[in-house]
């Protein structure tokens, strides 16, 4: 992995997307380049991110609420995982956060739907961030347990973007452990998964 600078770029390219393809476009490859079983062209995209160590250090000097609101406002760089999966914070209140995500084909699993791991990661993000909004500057936390229930699969929708909306909320804050829940809904408002989490709170 390349050394991290204020902006590190992976060695792939972004192709213009067709409507509903979520930022990923076909690429023509020579026959047999990766085997004769290929049924369509290869896709590729580019992501970039800021130095995560610098962002984490910045966060330790801010309350969780101010830190996450800074991400919404664009004054605090998002973590690299947000760039990989296109997670975007859109609303942050005490004990309550909302993120959106626009999955593309790069998140598909071998059976032709968005991998459950993306939805799980989105739920981990919003439920843990709901806990983070309750923490003072200098207080750290991490997920101890996450239980996810999948309700329906997520697929790309031809001709439009299937934006996922993830909502996380605090159930019980605490000085040593905090509890939160979350759900993810598709562009039509249908629940696709729910989760509950326990976070370890670590005061300095």
N, C-alpha and C positions, 0 to 999 in steps of 0.2 A: 504494500500500500504506500502511496506517495506520502512524503512528509507533509504535515498539515500547515497551511499558511492561512492568512485571513480569508482566502477563498481557494478551495481545492476543487479541481474539476476532474471528473472521471473521463477516461479516453473513449467516449462514444459520442455519437452525433445525434442531434435532434432534427427529425424530418417534419415538414409541415403535416398537420393532422387533418384527416377527413372528418366531417361532422360525426360525432358519436364514437370516435376511435380513441378519445381520451389522451391525445398527445403522442400517439405512437403510429408510425406509418410504415408501409412495406418497404423492403429494400430488395432489389434484384441481386441474386448471388449466382456465381457460376455453378452449373450442374455438378453434383457430387461433392461440393465443398464440405458439407457436413453430413454426407450420406444420401442415399437414394430415396429414403423414406420421407423426405421433406415434401409437404403438400402445399406450402405457401412460402412467400419470400420472408426473409429474416426482418425483424423489426429492430429499431435501435432508438435510444433517446439519451439526452445529456442531463445531468444534474450537477448542481454546484452547492457548496455549503460553506459556512463560516467556521472558524476554529472553535470546536465545542468546549475546549478547556477554558478559553477566554469567556465564553458565554456562561459557563458554570460558575466561574469566579465572580462574574458580575452578579449572578443570581444570589450568591451567598451574602451579598451586601444589601439585598433588597427584600422586602416582604414578598411572600409568594403571590399575593394579590397584585402588587406593583410590577413584579417580574412578568407575570403572565399578561397583564394589561399592556406592558411594554411590547410584548410580541404582537398583540392585536394591533397596536399603533404603529408597529414597524421600527420602534426605537431599540428593541432587543432582538438580536438575530434568532431565528428559529433553530432548533436542534437539527442535526443532519437527517435523523429519521423522518422528520417532517418533509424534507426535500425528496427523500426516496419514495415515500408513499403519498405525497401531496396532502398532508394533514395541515389544516389551516384553522387557527383559533379565531372565532368570530364574536364570541361573547364571554366575558369573564366577570363574575360577581362572587361575593363571599360564599363559598360552598357550592357554587354552581357554574359550570362551564359548558360551552358548546363549540365543537369543532366540525368542520366539513372535510370531505375527502372526495376526490374524483378519480376513482380507480381506472386504470387502463389495462391493456392486454398483458403488460409486463407482470401484473399481479395474478394472472390466470394460473390455475393448477392443471394437471394432465387430463382432468375430466371436463374441462371447458367452462369453469366458473371461477370467479374471484376466490383466491385461496382464503380459507377461514383464518389463517394466520394474520392477514391484513386486518380483518374485522376484529380479531382478538387484540391486536396491537392498538387499534383505534380505541377500543373499550378500556384497555389498560391506561391509555393516555388520558382519556377524559375523566375516568374515575379517580386516578391518582392526582390529576391536576385539580380536581375539586377539593381534594385534601390539601394540596399545596396552597390554595388560596387562603387557607385558615392559619398558615404558619408565619411566624415572625421572621425577620431577617436573621440569618445565621443558623436557623433550624433546618436540619436535613431530614429526608424521608426516603423510603424505598418500599416497593411492593413486597408484601409477605405472601399473599395468597390472592389468586384470581380465579373465579369460577365463571365460565362462559356457557350460555345456552344459545344454540343456533336455532333460529326459527325458520328461515328460508334462505335459499342461495342468492348470491349477488352476481348479476351478469351485466355486460354492456348492453345498452339499448340502441339499436340502429337509428341513426338520425338525431339523437339527442344524448346529453350527458346524464348519466345516472349518479347524481350527486348524493353521497351519503351524509347524513347529519347525525352526529354523535353527541349525546347529552350525558353529562356526568354530574352527580349531586352527592353532597355529604349526607351520610345517615347519622353518624355519631363521631364528632371530633374527639381528640384525646391527646394527652401529653406523651403517652408512650405508644399508643396504637390508635388509628383512626379508621373508620369504616365508611365506604361509599358504594354507590351503585351507578349503573349507566345503561343506556340503550343506544342502538344504531337503527336509523330508519332510512329507507330508500327514497328516491325522488318523489314517489307517490305517497310518502308518509307511512308506509308499512314497516312494522318492526322486523328487522332481519336478525337481530341478536340482542341479548341482554347480559349483564354481568354484575357481580358483586365482588368487592375487593377489601382486603385488609392491608393497611400500610403501617410500617414501623416508623415511628417518629423519634428522631435523634436530636435532642437538645445539646447545645455546646457545653 
